[in-house]
Amino acid sequence: MPRRILTEQTVIFISILKWLVLASVTGVVVGTATAIFLKILAWSQIFGSEHKYYFLALPAALVVTVLLIKHIAPEAEGHGTEKVIEAVHKRSGRIDPLVVPVKLLGTIITLAAGGSVGKEGPCAQIGAGLSSFLADLFRFSMRDRKKLVICGISAGFASVFGTPIAGAIFGVEVLFVGSLLYDVLLPSFVAGIVSYQVSYSLGIRYFHHSINVMPVFSEKFFLIVVLAGIVFGLWSAFLIGILRAGEALAKRYSISAPLKALIGGCILVALAFVFGDRYLGLGLGTIESSLTGTAPGWHAPFLKSLFTSITLACGGSGGIVTPIFFVGSTAGAMFGKLLGLHVATFAAIGMVSLLAGAAQTPISASIMAVEIFGPAVAPYAAIACVISFLMTGHRSVYPSQVLAIRKSPSLSVEIGKVIDNVEVEFSPREKSLIALIRRIPPLNPKARDKGVEEPKPDEESESEL
């Protein structure tokens, strides 16, 4: 018996050492690449900000991005995290090494010209692409390749937002809706922490805004937080819907991708002249103003959703999480202002709650609230994040996620399918509250007043219906 225990512990110890080394190397490589990407991106945006009408270059920028991706690395299309999830599920994490430079260049071109995308998708894809290259270099098995690529996702997310713990959890949570890959937790944590420290040491600074002004806990405030979670879940569903609508509309017309990019860029330029350029690019200024208590107009989250949908549908390269932060923080600020609440608090809760719902990642979003906004807001943010996750339903901004749970026993869905192919059917349990409500017969007010039964439709009328 002791010999068996010793053997088991020895094997586990060797495995821990192995993944400590591999995850650390991944963290160093991804942290360095992310820092380079963020510095180049910052320089390009400074250059663009020096010209008032920089966004006039957007049609040409989208065309160049489309041609670059189409002819060199088609896997770099769209928002990067989605492509990485697809690679993990369908190709055991195998990613073309050319994706890394093409994604980096395509995203910089898109954002510099004003495309409404995020910066985290490229970092996740860069991290996963470099991890896949390391796996090829050392001839890893398919299982180890997938684990290393997941570490790359975690490292990229951690270093781009300065949230090492949330980044680590995001990498293992985003692949499945309602499930965590516990066997990848250790290397993901190590990769996320190392990547963050490397990026920080190379001069990358992150936005952390502690929110210490919190109302005293009460039943009323608790119910308001619950209501906020419901509202942000509906906002998540709206954002997903408008992104899907943009994709569907772009696919409906059989014209070349460069022409679609040109048309989409012209539409964005026209919208920028009408509504201003605050909805172009990353929109970090608007996010920060919301988190400091300045509520934007009610139309801000709607317009940002529209700008992002057009940019991605017409070939723009970039991520989706930063636009989610924009929509969440502005919707939260609007919610707080309408109810006469502390605007910054609900902007923060909205920012992480929309991530929880739209990306189906409630745990990493809750942890992110602690890392960015401090512990005071954490309990309320966690409640809102979980409710938003549930209210969004079985849909996501990442259609390649695999569904691992049903969000209600009264909904019939097929577990284990890609979420984009999931069909939801209503099937209430016999003794459920929903079934009880459905069994309540509808009353005809006139018949009830006269004391007679409600007339039944005849067979002919039923056949017509």
ZIKAWO-V71611 format. One record per run of one state. SS is the DSSP state (H for helix, E for strand, - for the rest). FROM is the first residue (numbers start at 0). LEN is the number of residues. Records with the same first field share a line. If there is no record, write none. Layout:
SS: FROM-LEN  FROM-LEN
This chain:
-: 0-1  49-4  72-1  76-3  91-6  112-5  118-1  137-4  161-2  173-2  177-4  201-17  252-4  275-1  279-4  291-8  313-5  319-1  338-4  358-3  373-1  391-10  403-7  412-5  421-3  426-6  439-5  450-8  464-1
H: 1-48  53-19  73-3  79-12  97-15  119-18  141-20  163-10  181-20  218-34  256-19  276-3  283-8  299-14  320-18  342-16  361-12  374-17  418-3  432-7  444-6  458-6
E: 117-1  175-2  318-1  401-2  410-2  417-1  424-2
